Structure formats: C-alpha cells, structure tokens
Amino acid sequence: MLLTDDQLVDVRRFMGYSVSGNATAQPYRELVYSNVSYMGLSLDYRLANLSVNEEMVIVNTYLPALKAREQEIQGAASNLDTESAAVWKRNSNEISDRISFYNYLRRELCTFLGFPPGPQLAAGGRVVRS
C-alpha cells in the first residue's frame, strides 16, 4: 500500500512543511524538498519507503485524529460570540487549548516518522489550513 497523493499532502502539511508542487513543477518540488532532509533522507523518500504497518498507523491513527482536531478548531470559532448562555459559560481558552493539542499531535506524527517538524510547526502555534 502506498499513501495516496491526498494523504501525502496531509502528512506534509500536518508536519509543518510547505507545498511541494506537482509532477509538471518538478524543479520547484526538488528545490523545496532538496533542503528538507534529516539524517541524509528526504521527507519524500522516507514517506515513499514506509512499511505497510507504518502506513497503516498514519492512515488509521494520525490522519483521522489530526483532521478531526483541525475541524474542532474551526468549529470552536462558532462559539466566539458567546460568553455565557444560561448556566453554560464558554471556555475562553478553548481555541488555544485545541490548537495546543492539535500541534502536539502534529509533533507526535513527526516523531513517529523520525523527522523534525517543518518550519510552520517548529515556530509553535501557527495553524495550517487547507
């Protein structure tokens, strides 16, 4: 089993790496990923050479959890206008708490792949949206 193109895009962006271009933009892809290597292996090489079991962990564990957390952050934005409703009171830290947990999961994916977080994730709290 190989990760689909959509799954590869999700893995890269969750890890904090920028776009890589498409097949017709090969020079751009090489420019971006020639500098993205760790211990002599490029991210693309590492992702292309995962075992079936490793891919299953990514597909069944990390990607669904990360997509759900990303959507929860978006959903939490709909509560920003409510301070209090009856006895319910909005958690004023909800979005930052969700972003922190989301970024924690993103870093766990990087750790699982044995690859450092990308520039978008290494800086801390920036949320990557598709």
C-alpha positions as CSV (number, residue, x, y, z in Angstrom):
1,M,0.0,0.0,0.0
2,L,1.3,3.5,-0.8
3,L,-0.1,6.7,0.7
4,T,-2.3,8.5,-1.8
5,D,-1.4,11.9,-3.1
6,D,-4.0,13.5,-0.8
7,Q,-2.6,11.6,2.2
8,L,0.9,12.7,1.4
9,V,-0.2,16.3,1.2
10,D,-1.9,16.0,4.6
11,V,1.1,14.3,6.2
12,R,3.4,17.1,4.9
13,R,1.2,19.9,6.0
14,F,0.5,18.4,9.4
15,M,4.2,18.1,9.8
16,G,4.6,21.8,9.1
17,Y,6.1,21.6,5.6
18,S,5.0,23.8,2.7
19,V,3.7,22.7,-0.6
20,S,5.8,20.6,-2.9
21,G,4.3,21.4,-6.4
22,N,3.0,18.8,-8.8
23,A,4.5,16.5,-11.4
24,T,4.7,19.3,-14.0
25,A,6.5,21.5,-11.5
26,Q,9.3,19.1,-10.7
27,P,12.1,21.7,-10.4
28,Y,10.0,23.5,-7.7
29,R,9.5,20.2,-5.9
30,E,13.2,19.5,-6.0
31,L,14.0,23.0,-4.8
32,V,11.6,22.7,-1.8
33,Y,12.5,19.2,-0.8
34,S,16.2,19.1,-1.6
35,N,16.7,21.1,1.6
36,V,14.2,19.1,3.6
37,S,16.3,16.1,4.7
38,Y,17.2,14.6,8.0
39,M,20.0,12.1,8.6
40,G,20.5,12.0,4.8
41,L,17.0,11.1,3.9
42,S,14.5,13.4,2.3
43,L,10.9,13.5,3.6
44,D,9.6,12.3,0.3
45,Y,12.0,9.3,0.4
46,R,11.0,8.5,3.9
47,L,7.3,8.7,3.1
48,A,7.7,6.6,-0.1
49,N,9.6,3.8,1.9
50,L,7.3,3.2,4.9
51,S,6.4,-0.3,5.8
52,V,2.8,-1.3,5.3
53,N,2.3,-1.3,9.1
54,E,3.8,2.2,9.4
55,E,1.5,3.4,6.7
56,M,-1.5,1.9,8.5
57,V,-0.6,3.8,11.7
58,I,-0.5,7.0,9.7
59,V,-3.8,6.3,7.8
60,N,-5.7,4.8,10.7
61,T,-4.4,6.8,13.7
62,Y,-2.7,10.1,12.8
63,L,-4.6,11.4,9.8
64,P,-8.1,10.9,11.2
65,A,-7.2,12.3,14.6
66,L,-5.4,15.3,13.1
67,K,-8.3,16.1,10.6
68,A,-10.8,15.9,13.5
69,R,-8.7,18.2,15.7
70,E,-8.3,20.6,12.8
71,Q,-12.1,20.7,12.3
72,E,-12.7,21.1,16.0
73,I,-10.6,24.3,15.9
74,Q,-12.7,25.6,13.1
75,G,-15.9,24.6,14.9
76,A,-14.8,26.3,18.1
77,A,-14.7,29.6,16.2
78,S,-18.5,29.5,16.0
79,N,-18.6,29.9,19.8
80,L,-16.5,33.0,19.9
81,D,-19.5,35.3,20.2
82,T,-21.0,33.6,23.3
83,E,-19.6,34.5,26.7
84,S,-22.5,32.9,28.7
85,A,-25.8,31.2,27.9
86,A,-27.9,30.2,30.9
87,V,-25.5,28.3,33.2
88,W,-23.1,27.4,30.3
89,K,-20.1,29.7,30.0
90,R,-17.6,29.4,27.1
91,N,-14.1,28.3,27.9
92,S,-12.2,31.4,26.9
93,N,-9.1,29.2,26.3
94,E,-10.9,26.7,24.1
95,I,-9.3,27.6,20.8
96,S,-5.7,27.9,22.3
97,D,-6.3,24.6,24.1
98,R,-7.4,22.9,20.9
99,I,-4.5,24.4,18.9
100,S,-2.1,23.2,21.5
101,F,-3.4,19.6,21.4
102,Y,-3.6,19.7,17.6
103,N,0.1,20.8,17.4
104,Y,1.0,18.2,20.0
105,L,-0.5,15.5,17.7
106,R,1.4,17.0,14.7
107,R,4.7,16.8,16.6
108,E,3.9,13.2,17.5
109,L,3.4,12.4,13.8
110,C,6.9,13.9,13.2
111,T,8.3,11.8,16.0
112,F,6.7,8.7,14.6
113,L,8.3,9.4,11.2
114,G,11.6,10.2,12.8
115,F,11.6,13.6,11.0
116,P,11.9,17.0,12.6
117,P,8.8,19.4,12.4
118,G,8.8,21.7,9.5
119,P,9.2,25.5,9.7
120,Q,5.5,26.1,10.0
121,L,5.3,23.8,13.0
122,A,8.6,24.4,14.6
123,A,7.7,28.1,15.3
124,G,4.9,27.0,17.6
125,G,1.3,28.0,17.3
126,R,0.5,28.5,13.7
127,V,-2.4,26.5,12.4
128,V,-2.1,25.1,8.8
129,R,-5.4,25.1,6.9
130,S,-6.3,23.6,3.6
